[in-house]
Structures are given as structure tokens and as C-alpha cells.
Amino acid sequence: MPKKNSHDVIIIGAGPAGLSFARALADTGLKICLIEKQTIATLANPPLDGRDIALTHDSISLMKQTGMFDHLPKNEISPIREARVFSGGSSYFLGFDTKQMNKNALGFFVPNNEIRRASYRAVKPFKNVTIKDNITVKKTTTDDARGTVHLSNGEILTASLIVAADSRFSGARAQMGIPVTTKDFGRVAIVCRMAHTKPHDQITYECFFDSWTMAVLPLQGDKSSLVLTLPAEEAEAVMAMAPAAFNNRIMQNLGDRLGKMKLIGERHSYPLVAVYASHFTSKRFALMGDAAVGMHPVTAHGYNLGLAGAHVLANEIRKALSLGLDIGDATVLDAYSRTHRRASAFLYYGTNALVNVYTDNRPVALALRAIGLRIANHLPPFKRYVTKQLTGKAA
Ligand SMILES: Cc1cc2nc3c(=O)[nH]c(=O)nc-3n(C[C@H](O)[C@H](O)[C@H](O)COP(=O)(O)OP(=O)(O)OC[C@H]3O[C@@H](n4cnc5c(N)ncnc54)[C@H](O)[C@@H]3O)c2cc1C
């Protein structure tokens, strides 16, 4: 019979959400164990994955609170001054800027691998946090007294609370029998970086064409990050395109806004599947990050939501500790679930509805899109609401 090793909290998945949660709890002195299928060497030096994450002001504040922000290289933090939304090739756009905010940026782009690296570095100094790497969780169970995980090396670990942050395709969520609403968009996101000859002036472009979308995100220098979302069959051809043909396709559709454009490095692709768990908690068990809410990237909320959720649960656990309560108690988990569902449900379903409108090619939908931008441009409360969603509550 393998020996059982006990902890206060076991976190499955040392991605951005799992590591942020570990860091948010680390100074409580709780005995925390992270289980991750990648190696420590990869966590310490995560490779570029093509994603540039739009961070809200709220996320920046949370990252500053835990010291994660100090680990982000300053030359990789790119402010967003303005966002422009276009329908098709029209030059008319719906614009969002910082004029009505007490801030000088709508938000900031940071490469995902730098967020992962900073999260790992922020956790590393804590002796009460251990990371078991290069290992997977095979089985997760919980009962009134404890949660138990069985690892691929035969080891069995127990804890008062198990938190699954093991991606939108969470194995632990399935092992605990928690159903999810899944929305497969039948599309693929292709992400890459491009250099250009004209400055971007820190403007983000979001262009909705008949069957595909293109977001151009300003980085430091004359460089931008591109996110194309395409029907799955077309994406394969775009991934295989020679760089010169790819450059031409982008320039044809973006016009002369950024001058001559050139692909830098690799293209990465992600199938677009969104998930929303039917409940975020169960007995001595909680879902976190994409395992709870896996968003479509168009509204740039996945990481921001995961980080906020990590701090909500960490704060509920701190409250329980100060009252001498069991950290895995249902009251602690219910409070997290209520707050995180309130924060995420509208964003999740609203984002899916937006994607539906902008990927429907029937003439009536195309007309509504064009009219919609014009109406929205003249509705200050709508623009204020969207700006707040882009920037976070602190804006
Ligand atoms: C193209 C694209 C653009 C995006 N842009 C933005 C944006 O602008 N703003 C934003 O906020 N969000 C954005 N996102 C979303 C953001 O990247 C995710 O929300 C975030 O990375 C999720 O973090 P996570 O830790 O929950 O999951 P993941 O990053 O998926 O990490 C899960 C971890 O769990 C580990 N794991 C999985 N299974 C097991 C197992 N059985 N045992 C042990 N370990 C396991 C994995 O190895 C991984 O390290 C974007 C996403 C994409 C695809």
C-alpha cells in the first residue's frame, strides 16, 4: 500500500491560475502542494507560446500585491492607448480610449510565457509550497474528512482542500463528475508576431471579416501580435502558408495602417472551445482558472478572470483561518463560487453571443454588424461599460 502524504491544499496544475493561487495563499504558512505535468525546467523557463495577454488594471494591482509584477521584464509590458473595432474592410470604426478614465492606458499586453515565468518566480521562495513536477494526476476523490489524489508514479496525496487548475480540458473536473457547458466554435486561433514599418501608436485593431477575425495588438517597438480566428479548414492552409504569402494576406486586409509587415518567428494555433463548469465547487474541491471558465479569447478575459478567482478563494481561506474554521468547509467554497459565478457568467455568455453575431455570415447579420458599430459609437453608457470590462473595475 503506497504511503499517503498529507497537505493543507493540493493544487492540480501549475499554470498561471494554479501558481497565482499558490502565491496568493503562500504567506498563510499553509502546507501547499502543486502537481504539474511539465518539468520544473519548463516552469522556470516557459517557451514563447504566441499568446500576448491583455492585462486589466485590476490584474496589475493583484500582481503587484503578490510581487509577481516585479518579475515581469519592463520591456515586455506594452500599454494599450486605444482600441478600434472595424466591420469588414470599412474604414468606419467603433473606438475606445482612455479619455473618460483616470488612467493613461486601457490595459497592458504581456507575453503569456512571461506571466508563467513571473508566477513561478513569485512562488519559488516559499518553503511551505512544494511543486511535484513531471507527473500527472490519475484520480481525484473527496469525502467529508479529506481530498485524495492518485499520481502517475503511484503516490497518493491527501489534503483538506483540492483545487483543480488543470486547464479547460480539466481531467480532475471529469474525475469529480462535474459537468460542463461546452461551446466548440469550429474555429482555430492563429497567433504570431509581426514587425512593421509604420508605428502602431499603441492602438489595438479588432477587424471582423465575413468568416474570420483579425486582432492586431501593439507591442513595444514597431512590432505587433496578431490573433486570427478562422474556420478550422482554412486555418490549416494559413498555418502552412509561406511567410511571404502570409505577410501579403495580412497587409491586404489591414490596408496601409502599419505599412510593410513581416512575420517574426513561428505561428501557433489553438482550437477555439469555450467551457463553463455547471458548478465551481464540490465537497472539499474547487475549480480554478480555465478549468472553471474557459473563455473565447476575443474579449481577452480568461487569465484576468482566473487571477481574480484565485484571489477570491485565497481571501475566503484567510477569513476561515482567522476564525479557526476548516479551510475545506462548504461555506468557504460556496462564498468563492457565488462571487466567481457573478463575475464570470455574464462575460462568458456575452462573449459567446458576440462571437455568434460576428461569425454569422447571413446578409441580415452583416448589416446589423455595420449598423451596430455606428449605434454603439453614439452610446456613451455602452462605451463606458465596455471600457470598464476592458480595463477592470479599478479604472
Ligand atoms: C490565443 C489566446 C489568446 C488569449 N488572450 C488572452 C488575453 O488577452 N487576456 C486574458 O485574460 N486571457 C487570454 N487568454 C486566456 C489565457 O491564456 C488562459 O485563460 C490562461 O492561460 C489559463 O490559465 P490556467 O492556469 O487556468 O490554465 P493553463 O494555462 O491551461 O494551465 C494548466 C496547467 O495544468 C497542467 N496540467 C493539466 N493537466 C494536468 C494533470 N492531469 N496533472 C498535472 N498537471 C496538469 C498543464 O500542464 C498546465 O501547466 C488567451 C488564450 C488564447 C488561447
The ligand as an SDF file (V2000), in Angstrom:
LIG
                    3D

 53 58  0  0  0  0  0  0  0  0999 V2000
   -4.9140   32.8360  -28.3820 C   0  0  0  0  0  0  0  0  0  0  0  0
   -5.2460   33.1470  -26.9560 C   0  0  0  0  0  0  0  0  0  0  0  0
   -5.2230   34.4650  -26.5100 C   0  0  0  0  0  0  0  0  0  0  0  0
   -5.5610   34.7780  -25.1950 C   0  0  0  0  0  0  0  0  0  0  0  0
   -5.5670   36.0860  -24.8120 N   0  0  0  0  0  0  0  0  0  0  0  0
   -5.9220   36.4120  -23.5500 C   0  0  0  0  0  0  0  0  0  0  0  0
   -5.9560   37.7800  -23.1210 C   0  0  0  0  0  0  0  0  0  0  0  0
   -5.6480   38.7030  -23.8910 O   0  0  0  0  0  0  0  0  0  0  0  0
   -6.3360   38.0570  -21.8360 N   0  0  0  0  0  0  0  0  0  0  0  0
   -6.6670   37.0730  -20.9470 C   0  0  0  0  0  0  0  0  0  0  0  0
   -7.0050   37.3830  -19.7890 O   0  0  0  0  0  0  0  0  0  0  0  0
   -6.6330   35.7720  -21.3260 N   0  0  0  0  0  0  0  0  0  0  0  0
   -6.2810   35.4130  -22.5910 C   0  0  0  0  0  0  0  0  0  0  0  0
   -6.2390   34.0950  -22.9710 N   0  0  0  0  0  0  0  0  0  0  0  0
   -6.5910   33.0630  -21.9770 C   0  0  0  0  0  0  0  0  0  0  0  0
   -5.4230   32.6570  -21.0700 C   0  0  0  0  0  0  0  0  0  0  0  0
   -4.2960   32.2840  -21.8440 O   0  0  0  0  0  0  0  0  0  0  0  0
   -5.9030   31.4700  -20.1950 C   0  0  0  0  0  0  0  0  0  0  0  0
   -7.1010   31.8450  -19.5410 O   0  0  0  0  0  0  0  0  0  0  0  0
   -4.8750   31.0840  -19.1270 C   0  0  0  0  0  0  0  0  0  0  0  0
   -3.6440   30.7060  -19.7020 O   0  0  0  0  0  0  0  0  0  0  0  0
   -5.4260   29.8850  -18.3280 C   0  0  0  0  0  0  0  0  0  0  0  0
   -4.5380   29.5640  -17.2880 O   0  0  0  0  0  0  0  0  0  0  0  0
   -4.7970   28.2320  -16.4550 P   0  0  0  0  0  0  0  0  0  0  0  0
   -3.6920   28.1810  -15.4430 O   0  0  0  0  0  0  0  0  0  0  0  0
   -6.2060   28.1700  -15.9570 O   0  0  0  0  0  0  0  0  0  0  0  0
   -4.6860   27.0280  -17.4950 O   0  0  0  0  0  0  0  0  0  0  0  0
   -3.4580   26.5470  -18.3940 P   0  0  0  0  0  0  0  0  0  0  0  0
   -2.6290   27.6870  -18.8600 O   0  0  0  0  0  0  0  0  0  0  0  0
   -4.0790   25.6510  -19.4260 O   0  0  0  0  0  0  0  0  0  0  0  0
   -2.5550   25.6860  -17.3970 O   0  0  0  0  0  0  0  0  0  0  0  0
   -2.9770   24.4120  -16.8970 C   0  0  0  0  0  0  0  0  0  0  0  0
   -1.7690   23.7000  -16.2970 C   0  0  0  0  0  0  0  0  0  0  0  0
   -2.1890   22.4300  -15.7850 O   0  0  0  0  0  0  0  0  0  0  0  0
   -1.2600   21.4160  -16.1750 C   0  0  0  0  0  0  0  0  0  0  0  0
   -1.9950   20.1360  -16.1830 N   0  0  0  0  0  0  0  0  0  0  0  0
   -3.0350   19.7880  -16.9900 C   0  0  0  0  0  0  0  0  0  0  0  0
   -3.4880   18.5520  -16.6740 N   0  0  0  0  0  0  0  0  0  0  0  0
   -2.7180   18.0860  -15.6470 C   0  0  0  0  0  0  0  0  0  0  0  0
   -2.6870   16.8810  -14.8900 C   0  0  0  0  0  0  0  0  0  0  0  0
   -3.5490   15.8750  -15.1020 N   0  0  0  0  0  0  0  0  0  0  0  0
   -1.7580   16.7360  -13.9180 N   0  0  0  0  0  0  0  0  0  0  0  0
   -0.8720   17.7400  -13.6680 C   0  0  0  0  0  0  0  0  0  0  0  0
   -0.8590   18.9330  -14.3610 N   0  0  0  0  0  0  0  0  0  0  0  0
   -1.7700   19.1040  -15.3250 C   0  0  0  0  0  0  0  0  0  0  0  0
   -0.7600   21.8720  -17.5410 C   0  0  0  0  0  0  0  0  0  0  0  0
    0.4720   21.3150  -17.8730 O   0  0  0  0  0  0  0  0  0  0  0  0
   -0.6900   23.4090  -17.3500 C   0  0  0  0  0  0  0  0  0  0  0  0
    0.5640   23.8300  -16.8470 O   0  0  0  0  0  0  0  0  0  0  0  0
   -5.9150   33.7500  -24.2850 C   0  0  0  0  0  0  0  0  0  0  0  0
   -5.9330   32.4170  -24.7210 C   0  0  0  0  0  0  0  0  0  0  0  0
   -5.6050   32.1200  -26.0400 C   0  0  0  0  0  0  0  0  0  0  0  0
   -5.6420   30.6700  -26.4990 C   0  0  0  0  0  0  0  0  0  0  0  0
  1  2  1  0
  2  3  1  0
  2 52  2  0
  3  4  2  0
  4  5  1  0
  4 50  1  0
  5  6  2  0
  6  7  1  0
  6 13  1  0
  7  8  2  0
  7  9  1  0
  9 10  1  0
 10 11  2  0
 10 12  1  0
 12 13  2  0
 13 14  1  0
 14 15  1  0
 14 50  1  0
 15 16  1  0
 16 17  1  0
 16 18  1  0
 18 19  1  0
 18 20  1  0
 20 21  1  0
 20 22  1  0
 22 23  1  0
 23 24  1  0
 24 25  2  0
 24 26  1  0
 24 27  1  0
 27 28  1  0
 28 29  2  0
 28 30  1  0
 28 31  1  0
 31 32  1  0
 32 33  1  0
 33 34  1  0
 33 48  1  0
 34 35  1  0
 35 36  1  0
 35 46  1  0
 36 37  1  0
 36 45  1  0
 37 38  2  0
 38 39  1  0
 39 40  1  0
 39 45  2  0
 40 41  1  0
 40 42  2  0
 42 43  1  0
 43 44  2  0
 44 45  1  0
 46 47  1  0
 46 48  1  0
 48 49  1  0
 50 51  2  0
 51 52  1  0
 52 53  1  0
M  END
$$$$
